[in-house]
Amino acid sequence: MARTINIADSKGRNAEIVFIGNTKKPTLKQITQDGRDVDTIRVLKGTAKNSFEYLSKKNKDPENLVKEFINADPEIDLQLTGRFIQSATRVYIDEQLKPVSRVVVRERVYSPDGTLKEERIPKETLANILSELPIRGGKLFPKKEVGHKFVFSRKYQLTHINGLTFDFLYTIAKDLQEQEALMMVGGGPKGTEPLVFQDGGKSYRAFLEGREKSGKYILLLHLSNLELKAI
C-alpha cells in the first residue's frame, strides 16, 4: 500500500512523494502431494499450566521435573493442544503467569557494553513524515561505511506521481550516486529529528540511497533504529 511523505531537496524545494514497501515474493511454492496449495494455520501449543516456566516453579527439583516430563507428559494438554485458533488477543502476565490488568510500559536504554543505562517511560511519538515541515537532508555517509555503523530494519522506495516529481526525485538520486553516499534525512525545523511514520510508532534514523542509469532512477529510504558502537 502506497503512502505519502513530504520531502525537500538540497535546494529547499519540497514535494509530497509516494513511498511503497517492496516485499520480496518467495521463489518456491509449497503444495501437498495431491497438488493443493499449502495454507498456514494457527494451532494452540498449550496453556500456561503446560509451560516450562510454570512447571519449573511448581517443581524446583530438576531431577524430579525431568522424571515428570518422561512419565506424565505435563507439557501436553490432550484436550487443548493442537486445536485451531481463529482469533487471539494479547494478554500480559506477571511472574506467576497470571493475567494482569494494569501495565506500566517502560523503555530500557543500554550502553554499548550491555549494562542498563536508564529506565524511563517511553516518550509519546507523533508522525512527522507528512507535516508542514518537510523531511530534510543532512550529513552524507560513504556507502562503504554505512553498513559498519547502522543496522537497517526496513526500506521503502520513493516514487514519482507525475513529470515534475520525476525530475525532482531523479535529480536527488543522481546527486547521491555521483557522491557515492547515503544521505541522512530527518524531520523538524533543522531536519535532525528521527522519522516517525505513525502516531505512537517507533522512531527511525533514515538514509536516502540513489541510483541512476540511462535516464532512469531508483531512490530508496533505509530505516535504522540500531547503531553499532564500539565497546
Order of alpha helices (4+ residues) and beta strands (2+ residues): beta-beta-alpha-alpha-beta-beta-beta-alpha-beta-alpha-beta-beta-beta-beta
